[in-house]
Amino acid sequence: MTNSTFIHISPEVQYALDNNLPIVALESTIISHGMPWPQNAATAKSVEEVVRKNGAVPATIAIKDGKCLIGLSDADIEYLGRTPNVWKVSLRDMPYVISQQLPGATTVAATMRIASMVGIKIFATGGIGGVHREAETTMDISADLTEMGQTNVAIVAAGVKSILDIGLTLEYMETIGIPVVTYGQSEFPSFYSSKSGFQSPLRLDTTEAIAKLLKVKWALNLNGSVLIANPIPKEYEMEQDAIEKHILEALAEAKKKKVSGKEVTPFLLKYISEHTYGESLEANIALIKNNAKVAAGIAVALCGK
């Protein structure tokens, strides 16, 4: 049992927990590290509205004043959007950031862990972290994957971030027993594109079928996440070859500037956004909203509401 001293649950989320209502967890790195102000705060609020419109309660998660916040106020969202140097918090950072009472935006891994502490089962994000390109020499593998191997929170994402090595990430997820289900198509999506060149290990076409899979998995005591890959809407997807060109340029620039560790992903996403004249940012916002919609549908089905 987690020490409740370090958890603050908003009244809306607490009511949903008390009454077994469908809830969708949302991460906060998108606010502090994924987009510029004011799109970051506006997007976070509009994603919450998408969850509500589709029958579930949003629970955006962050760290502030020595507590894990589960459900943010508008003021919290604006604070995270405007404040410079907010910590990008993965699992290893949680005790430091909480004990030092620093503001922190939670990654996929930290958001999952905090959501699981109070029994939230469904989480919507943009894309998950994974195995980085050249990981065979750098050993750079996201803590998101380790956390997914052990925590019972399903993730709806537009695949893995396309800056990563998709093939190696799929292999790694198979190794640690994470089911990968693509919603509505047989090809695994690649974040900005519905295509990746990789076959999805599994395919399901309804939110009810996905909820049923989750119930069976956890009823069998098979701990860990399920990745529900939800392709970006067709009207927002970007040409795979064009985005790959920008990714390679961004990786070369990161290497030149010696960007490393948890700074790599925000650097690459910012570079790509600037060099696609905001098209990638527009795509990013669209896919997150789409993931929130599907996640709400799964949460509703999981609750039987």
VOGU-3710 file (C-alpha; in Angstrom, 3 decimals, decimal comma):
1> mtnstfihis> 0,000/0,000/0,000  1,403/3,393/-1,000  1,788/6,046/1,680  -1,108/8,443/1,031  1,005/11,269/2,495  2,538/11,600/-0,951  -0,692/11,453/-2,988  -3,272/14,132/-3,656  -6,376/13,099/-5,626  -8,666/15,731/-7,124
11> pevqyaldnn> -12,341/15,649/-6,015  -13,478/14,665/-9,550  -11,090/11,686/-9,686  -11,826/10,673/-6,088  -15,559/10,578/-6,839  -14,873/8,402/-9,900  -12,704/6,016/-7,863  -15,303/5,765/-5,091  -18,085/4,993/-7,591  -16,186/2,699/-9,977
21> lpivalesti> -16,570/5,146/-12,866  -14,316/4,884/-15,938  -11,072/6,857/-15,565  -8,284/7,625/-18,042  -4,843/8,609/-16,743  -2,942/11,263/-18,734  0,744/12,180/-18,461  2,171/15,660/-17,988  5,494/15,632/-19,878  3,475/16,724/-22,895
31> ishgmpwpqn> 2,731/19,943/-20,969  6,247/20,752/-19,750  8,458/19,033/-22,340  6,379/18,093/-25,377  5,004/21,385/-26,713  5,561/25,135/-26,466  3,345/27,524/-24,473  0,423/28,124/-24,944  -0,341/25,033/-27,092  0,827/22,781/-24,243
41> aataksveev> -1,776/23,949/-21,707  -4,535/24,283/-24,326  -3,847/20,752/-25,583  -3,827/19,268/-22,068  -7,213/20,838/-21,314  -8,727/19,802/-24,650  -7,494/16,205/-24,205  -9,238/16,124/-20,821  -12,427/17,332/-22,541  -12,174/14,534/-25,132
51> vrkngavpat> -12,035/11,994/-22,281  -15,110/13,546/-20,617  -17,091/13,707/-23,875  -16,482/9,993/-24,371  -17,832/8,982/-20,982  -14,761/8,801/-18,731  -13,054/10,962/-16,107  -9,588/12,389/-16,953  -6,818/12,040/-14,371  -3,795/14,055/-15,520
61> iaikdgkcli> -0,833/13,173/-13,309  2,089/15,346/-12,166  4,243/16,068/-9,092  4,114/19,313/-7,126  4,787/20,434/-3,530  5,983/16,989/-2,464  2,909/15,132/-3,731  1,829/13,015/-6,673  -1,163/14,897/-8,086  -3,823/12,662/-9,642
71> glsdadieyl> -6,156/15,047/-11,445  -4,926/18,593/-12,120  -6,691/21,933/-11,804  -6,512/24,429/-14,689  -4,067/26,421/-12,550  -1,821/23,337/-12,165  -1,832/22,780/-15,937  -0,955/26,417/-16,630  1,795/26,325/-14,003  3,382/23,269/-15,654
81> grtpnvwkvs> 2,998/24,888/-19,080  4,606/28,204/-18,153  7,242/27,264/-15,574  10,786/26,734/-16,899  12,961/23,819/-15,725  10,138/21,556/-14,548  11,675/18,136/-13,927  11,006/15,402/-16,459  10,250/12,670/-13,942  10,812/8,990/-14,611
91> lrdmpyvisq> 10,779/6,332/-11,881  14,333/6,921/-10,690  13,611/10,643/-10,178  10,389/10,298/-8,152  11,867/10,085/-4,617  14,258/12,987/-5,270  11,668/15,294/-6,835  9,058/14,509/-4,157  11,481/14,813/-1,219  12,857/18,114/-2,547
101> qlpgattvaa> 9,326/19,390/-3,281  10,218/20,215/-6,876  7,675/20,524/-9,706  7,717/17,474/-11,947  6,059/16,397/-15,177  5,647/12,628/-15,292  6,828/10,374/-18,121  4,941/7,258/-19,242  6,721/5,105/-16,621  6,080/7,461/-13,697
111> tmriasmvgi> 2,486/8,159/-14,774  1,760/4,429/-14,974  3,197/3,780/-11,528  1,254/6,629/-9,913  -1,983/5,620/-11,682  -1,552/2,027/-10,478  -1,140/3,226/-6,879  -4,829/4,198/-6,822  -6,170/1,512/-9,161  -6,496/3,422/-12,453
121> kifatggigg> -6,180/0,865/-15,270  -6,235/2,861/-18,538  -3,734/5,477/-19,648  -3,637/7,562/-22,852  -0,456/9,165/-24,148  1,073/10,218/-27,472  3,724/7,570/-27,968  5,666/5,382/-25,566  9,418/5,343/-25,077  11,317/2,293/-26,215
131> vhreaettmd> 14,608/1,046/-27,599  16,606/3,956/-29,039  18,353/3,760/-32,367  21,926/2,495/-31,892  20,902/0,970/-28,537  23,256/-1,924/-29,289  26,097/0,504/-28,490  24,442/3,053/-26,174  22,217/0,638/-24,169  19,601/3,413/-24,238
141> isadltemgq> 16,294/1,679/-23,501  13,426/3,645/-21,970  12,270/2,866/-18,427  8,756/2,921/-19,948  9,311/-0,634/-21,193  10,542/-1,989/-17,862  7,555/-0,445/-16,126  5,180/-1,863/-18,725  6,535/-5,320/-17,969  5,278/-5,183/-14,388
151> tnvaivaagv> 2,502/-2,618/-13,885  -1,165/-3,394/-14,585  -2,037/-0,247/-16,517  -2,881/-0,519/-20,234  -1,537/2,192/-22,531  -3,239/3,660/-25,587  -0,594/5,283/-27,813  0,026/5,960/-31,502  2,741/3,308/-31,393  6,242/4,050/-30,147
161> ksildigltl> 7,811/7,438/-30,806  9,082/7,325/-34,397  12,493/8,654/-33,304  13,099/5,193/-31,779  13,943/1,798/-33,273  10,457/0,359/-33,785  11,602/-3,156/-34,705  13,834/-3,532/-31,647  11,127/-2,062/-29,401  8,600/-4,658/-30,623
171> eymetigipv> 11,187/-7,426/-30,051  11,893/-6,159/-26,540  8,183/-6,038/-25,670  7,805/-9,626/-26,835  10,756/-10,649/-24,644  9,204/-9,172/-21,489  5,696/-10,436/-22,281  3,841/-7,230/-23,195  0,907/-7,907/-25,558  0,871/-5,402/-28,442
181> vtygqsefps> -2,582/-4,887/-29,989  -3,203/-2,544/-32,903  -6,681/-1,043/-33,005  -8,454/-1,378/-36,342  -5,554/-2,360/-38,624  -2,940/-5,097/-39,060  0,145/-2,894/-39,495  1,796/-1,402/-36,415  1,653/2,423/-36,613  4,684/4,690/-36,270
191> fyssksgfqs> 3,408/7,746/-34,383  3,198/10,394/-37,168  2,160/7,729/-39,701  -0,287/4,826/-39,625  2,410/2,775/-41,388  5,705/1,418/-40,081  6,534/-1,570/-42,266  6,061/-3,837/-39,226  3,176/-6,250/-38,781  1,318/-5,795/-35,493
201> plrldtteai> 1,578/-8,883/-33,247  -2,183/-8,653/-32,511  -5,202/-6,818/-33,918  -8,606/-6,006/-32,383  -11,298/-3,836/-33,934  -13,506/-2,736/-31,004  -12,903/-1,138/-27,621  -15,086/-3,869/-26,077  -12,784/-6,600/-27,430  -9,747/-4,782/-26,025
211> akllkvkwal> -11,424/-4,412/-22,603  -12,190/-8,149/-22,644  -8,528/-8,952/-23,376  -7,435/-6,755/-20,446  -9,899/-8,437/-18,068  -8,679/-11,903/-19,079  -4,984/-10,944/-18,832  -5,258/-9,575/-15,323  -7,693/-12,298/-14,164  -4,957/-14,791/-15,101
221> nlngsvlian> -2,536/-12,853/-12,851  -0,406/-12,027/-15,875  1,022/-8,797/-14,530  2,047/-5,950/-16,751  0,709/-3,592/-19,360  -0,845/-4,028/-22,769  0,184/-1,614/-25,510  -2,865/-0,590/-27,536  -1,464/0,983/-30,699  -3,975/3,436/-32,141
231> pipkeyemeq> -3,083/4,808/-35,608  -3,075/8,570/-36,130  -6,209/9,766/-38,024  -5,562/9,613/-41,794  -6,114/13,333/-42,364  -3,246/14,216/-39,993  -0,678/11,582/-40,842  2,640/12,617/-42,340  4,602/11,032/-45,184  6,795/8,330/-43,641
241> daiekhilea> 9,841/9,080/-45,827  9,643/12,813/-45,118  9,432/12,374/-41,350  12,285/9,814/-41,424  14,515/12,382/-43,170  13,818/14,917/-40,391  14,426/12,265/-37,704  17,853/11,376/-39,132  18,791/15,065/-39,303  17,596/15,575/-35,708
251> laeakkkkvs> 19,608/12,564/-34,485  22,738/13,872/-36,197  22,210/17,308/-34,619  21,691/15,757/-31,152  24,931/13,796/-31,527  26,787/16,923/-32,654  25,512/18,881/-29,653  26,200/15,927/-27,293  22,553/15,798/-26,136  22,073/12,672/-24,006
261> gkevtpfllk> 19,819/10,874/-21,516  16,328/12,159/-20,890  17,058/15,368/-22,835  17,200/13,453/-26,152  13,473/12,991/-26,795  12,405/16,627/-26,104  15,344/17,851/-28,248  14,386/15,618/-31,182  10,664/16,453/-31,025  11,420/20,204/-30,896
271> yisehtyges> 13,838/19,925/-33,828  11,315/17,979/-35,912  8,519/20,448/-35,104  10,666/23,412/-36,138  11,779/21,723/-39,376  8,274/20,614/-40,393  6,944/24,142/-39,804  4,603/22,973/-37,072  3,035/20,159/-39,110  4,411/17,549/-36,690
281> leanialikn> 3,033/19,522/-33,726  -0,429/19,551/-35,325  -0,145/15,795/-35,923  1,017/15,277/-32,329  -2,037/17,104/-30,942  -4,432/15,180/-33,230  -3,060/11,766/-32,312  -3,145/12,468/-28,568  -6,812/13,493/-28,775  -7,568/10,377/-30,807
291> nakvaagiav> -5,811/8,209/-28,205  -7,811/9,867/-25,421  -11,053/9,051/-27,247  -10,164/5,369/-27,693  -8,853/5,105/-24,118  -12,140/6,501/-22,786  -14,044/3,886/-24,827  -11,909/1,090/-23,361  -12,275/2,479/-19,810  -16,078/2,595/-20,241
301> alcgk> -16,121/-1,004/-21,539  -13,809/-2,154/-18,741  -16,191/-0,727/-16,119  -19,212/-2,196/-17,875  -20,807/1,264/-17,847
//
